Amino acid sequence: MKQREDLLEITEKLKSLVTEEEVINLIKNLVKIPSYPGIKEQETLVAKYINELFNKENITSEVIPVINGRSNVIAKIKGTGKGKTLLLTGHMDTVPPYTMPGDPFKVSIKNGKLLGRGVVDMKGPLACMIMAMIAIKRSGIKLKGDVIFAGVIDEEEKSEGTIALLENGIKADGAIVGEPTEMNICIAHRGLEWLNLNFKGKAVHGGKQDEGINAILKASNFIQRVEKELIPKLQERKHPVAGNSTMNYGLIKGGTQPSTVAGDCILKIDRRWIPGEKYKKVIEEYENIIDDLKNEDDTFNCSLKVMDESLMKEGYVHEAMEIDKNHPLIEIISTATESIINKKPEKTYFPAWSDGGLLSTYGNIPTIIFAPGDLETAHSDNECIKIKELYPSTLIYALATIKFCSIY
């Protein structure tokens, strides 16, 4: 009972210090600054805006160059040194507006939702994290541990921003990544790699097909072997939260015309692995099938490589994420959420990849994903976020931070 009373007291104090209007206006201002590929220095203007906002609130903040004029923004509220450190983080880059109607960088309101490029992925969640930091600072509450905010670049491409955090020595006892989860707690996600297989044959006129080598047929042989030998294994590999390992044939393209034996064929695969699987083994399973087919057929010629779009900085891959189900951060977020919205959040997995895979794997930082918004609308022409989730999420981040940073 005492804990619940403490939560209510802190919540009421936080409510008096930040408003829903402030959160919405911040989202509008962040969306107003385009930060998609092709924009000069892409995210840096967003980073500078956030930095200035923190400075106005007397929160220590710094814009840190990462690559090609693109910059992260890091802010910190220091504790007394007697508690745990929490990292609140998310990316400032967005995908392009594509064919979004109207002005995609002017937030509109419709049916209780904010619409605009980046509102859910993920300037809306970023704004909630920022306002949570501001609420804590305004409250005068003395944290025992530090809380760090990191707005990072490049998550939509090669995650240069989070890699820079890691290489600059970021340390935390827990992290929350603000990808949209509809205010549920994602405690795991799969790893991800995009693979390109190039099959080489011999192109000849269709009238002399016996003298050629059909690359499309070789690709078909590979697919059939994968279906027979690998797919059943993937279906058997199950994680209690993230489900089973998967792969998808995303693109196949070969040949030039019906009357010519195909001399080339390209197959592109999306492979997603569960926590516990090893990246080296993931790649080896395809390489072993290729080697077996080469041994059986001396005309089989196939090369495997990671797609350029999927390559990260050397030494890093899109690893899976998992947090110990008993980690205190999970219960703290769950309790804070229930106290704010009177509903216990689901503990589930994130269906996409996130920078949480880097933080947990390479930084050894226990990480969850939690934020307002529905991932389904991200990257779409109708990207939106429910207004009713924004203010509660801000309060949840603030309340959870205060509680987590008080752990000895």
N, C-alpha and C positions, 0 to 999 in steps of 0.2 A: 504493500500500500504506500509506503514511504517513497519508493522509487517512482510510482505513478504520480504522486503529488509533486515530486521534484520535476518530473517531465512536464507536467501541466504548468508549473510556475515558470520554468525556463521558456516553454513555448509561448506563454502570454507575453513574456518580456521581449522575445524575438519578434512577435507580431506587432509590437508597438514601435519597432525600429525600422522595419522595411515594409513596403506595401506591394500589392499586386501590380499597381500601376507602374511602380519603379521597374519591376521585373519585365513587364510588357514593353515599356519604353526602351529598356536596354536591349531586348531582342530586336526591336525595330532598328535601333542604331547599329547593331552588329550586322544585321542582314543588309542594311543600307551600304555597307562596305563590301563590294564583291571580292571574293577570295578563291576563285576557281582557276584552273590551269590556263595560262595565257595572259593573266593579269601580271603586270610588272611587280616583282617582289611579292607576289601573290598574297600571303597572309600578313605581311609586315604592318600594313595600315591598321588591320584589326588588332594586332599585338600592341601597337602604339596607343590605340584608343583604350584598350583594356588597362594598359600600364598607367595612362593618365588618370583613369577612373580610380584605380587603386591608390595612386599618389594623393589624389584629392581626399581620400578617406584615411590618409596616414597609414596605409599598409605598404610595407616594403615590397617593391616590385622592380623588375628589370627586364628590358627587352634584350634578348640574347641572339645574335646572328648565328645561323646554322649553315645555310648553303645558298649561294646565288642571290644574296640580298634578302633571303627569306629568314624570318626570325620567330623564335619561341618567345613567350612571355611567362615569367616565373614570379610568383608572389608568395610571401610567407608571413604568417603571424607566429612569432616565436612564443614558445611556452617557457615554463620555468626549468625545463630540463629533467623533469621527474615523471614524464608520461610518454605515451606512444605518439609517433609521428604518423599523420594521415596525409596522403596525396589525393587531391581532387584533380582530375585531368580529363582533357578532351581535345579534339582537333579543331583548328580554325579554318581549314580548307573545306571547300564544298566541291561538288561536281558542277559542270557548266549548267546554265539555265535550259539548254536544249530548246524545246518548243513550248516552254511555259507561257501561258497567255499573259497579256498585260505587262506590267513592269515587275519582274520577278524579285527585284531588290527593294520594292516598296511593300511592306507587310500590309495585307488586307485582313479583314475580319469577316468571317462568314460561318453561320451555324455554330457559334461558340468556339471557333478555331482560328488560329493565326495561319495565314497562307503566305508562302514566299520561299525562295531558295535558301536553304540552310536552317529554316525554323526548327526542324526536327533533327537534322543531321549536319551539325549538331550545335548550332548557335543558341537554340532554345535551352537545352541542357547546360551549356556553358554559362549562359546568363544566370541560371538558377544557382550554379556553383559560385559564381562571382558574387551574387547578392547574399548568399549564405556567408561567405567570407566577410562581407561588409556588415552584415547583421551581427556577427560575432565581435567584430572590431567595435562597432557602435555600442554593444552591450557592456563593454568593459569587463566581461568575464575573463578571468585569468586562466588560460589553458595550462595544463601541466606539460603536455607535449606540443610539438609544432604542427601547424596545418600548412600545407603547401598547395598552391594552385599552379598548374602547368597547362597553359594553352599552347598546343604543339602544331607544327606544320606537317603536311604531306601524308596524312594517314590514308587518304584516298589512293595514293600511289605507292611510295616506297618507305613510308614511315620514318623519314629522316629525322623528324622532330623528336620522337620518342627514343630513337637510337642515340641521338645527341644527349638526351637526358641521361641515358644509361652510361654513356661514355664520359659524361661529366660527373659521374659518381652519385647520381640521385639515390638517396636512402630513405626508406619509409617502412613502417611496420604494417602498413595496409594501404590499399589504393582503391579508389572508386573511379571507374571509367564511365563517362556520361553518354554512352550510346543509348538510344531509345529502347526501353524495355517495358513500357506501359506501367512503370513503377513496380515491376516485379524484380526479384533479385536473381541475376544470372551468375551462377557459381562455376560455370564451365563453358567452354566452346571448343570446337574442333580446330585442328590445324588446317592449313590450306596451301596447296601448290598447283600451279598451272603448268602442264607439261605439253611439249610439242614433239610429235613423232613424225619424222620425215622418211617416207618409204621411197626408195629409188628402184625404178625398173628400167626397161629399155623400150623406147617408143618406136614402133614400126607401123606401116600401113595395116589396116584391119584385114586386108586380104592375105597378109603374110603373118598372121598373129602368132603362129608357132615359132617364128623367129624372134619374137619380142618377149618381154617380161612385164607382166601387168602389175603395176604398183598398187592399183586399187585392190586387186586380188590378194596381194601380200598384206595390205592393211586389213582386209577382211579376215585373213588367217590369224592375224594378231588379235583382232577383236574376239574371234571365236575362242581363241586360247585363253584370253582374259576372262571371258564369260564362263568358261569351263573350270579354270583353275584358280582364278583370283577372286572373282565376285563372291563365290560361296564363302571364302575365308573372311572377306570384309563383312559379310552379313552375320558371321559368327562372333565378330569382335564387337562387344557391346559395353558401353559405359553406363553406369546406373542413372546418370543425368543426361549426358549428351547423346545417348542413343548409340547407333552403330556407325562404323566407318563407311564412307560412301565414295563413289566416283561417278563422273558423268562424261559421256562423249559429247563434247560441246560443239565441235565443228569437224567436218571432213570435206576435203576438196582434192580432186585429182583428175588428171587427164585434160584433154583439150576438146575432143569431139568424138562422136560415136564411132567413126571409121578409123580412129587411131588408137593403138594400144597405149594405155596410160603409162607414161614414163615416170611420173611423179604422183605422189599422194601425200597429203598432210592431214594428220589427225591431231586434234587438240583436246586435252583431257583436264577436267577439274577433279582433283583428288583431295578429299577431306578426311583427316585421321583423328581418332579420339585421343584424349589424354592417356598417356601410357605407351602409345605406339612411338617408335623411334623413326625420325625422318630418314636416316640412312637406310633402314629396312624398307620404308615406303618406296624409295627409289629403286632399291635392289630388286624388289619384286617384279618391276617392269623390265629391268635389265636382264633378269634371269629368264623371263619369257622370251625376250629378243634373242638371247644367246641360244636357248633351246631350239628356236625356229631356225636360226642360222646353222646349227649343227644338223638339223634334219633336211635343210634345203639350201644348197650352196648358191641359189639365186636370190635368197632372201637378204635384202639390204635395208636396214633401218637404223636411224640414229635418233637418240633421245636427248632432249635438253629442256631445261626450264625456260619457259617463255620470258622474253625480255620484260614484259609488263609485270611479271611476278618476281623478278630478281630484286633482292634487297642488297644492302651493303654486305660485302664479304664477311662471312661469319654469322650472318643472321638469316633466319627463314621465318615464315609465318607459322610459328609454333602454336600448339594447342594451349588452352588455359584451364586451370583447375585450382580450386582453393579447398583446403581441408574443410569438410562440412561442419566441423566443430569450431572453426575459427570465430573468435568473438565479434569480428566485424559483421558477420552475417546476422547474428542475433541483435546486435546494436541497431543495424539498419532496419531489421524486421520490427523491433520494438518501437523505434522512432516512427516508422511508417504507420503502424497500427494506432499509435497515439495521435497522429495527425489526421488520418483519414478514416479511422475506425474500421480498418480492414487489414487483415494479415496478408502480406504479399506472398506470392507464389515463389518457391525456390526452384529455378529452372535453368535452362541453358540458353545461350545466345546463338541464334541460328546462323549468323554471319561470323566473320573474323573481326578482331579488334586489336588495338595496341596493347590490350591486356595480356595477349599472348607473349609479347616482348617483355613487359614488366614482370610477369610471373616467372618466365623461363630464364631470362638473362639477368634480371635484377633481383630475383628471389624475393619479390614483393608479393605477399598474399593479396590477390586482386579480385574484386567483384565488378560486375557491370550493373548499373542502376541509374535510371533516368526517366523523366516523363517522355511521352511520345510513342508512336507506333512506327516501327522500322519499315512496315509495309509501304508507307508513303515516301520514304527517303528516295532520292534520285528521280522521283516521278514528276510529272507535270502538275500534280495536285499536292505537292509536299505541304503538310500541315501539322499542327500540334494543338491539342485541346487546351484551351485557356484554363479550364478547371484543374488541370494537373500541375500548372506552373508554380503557383504560390505554395501549395502544399509541398512540392518537391524542394523548393528553396528552404522551407522550414525543416524538412527532413534532413537535408544535407547539413544544415546548421546544428540541429539537435544531435545528429549522429556524430558529427565532428566533436562537439563538446564532450559527449560521452566517451568516444574512443580515445581522445587525447587525455582523458583522465585516468586511463588504465596504467597501473604501475608496471 
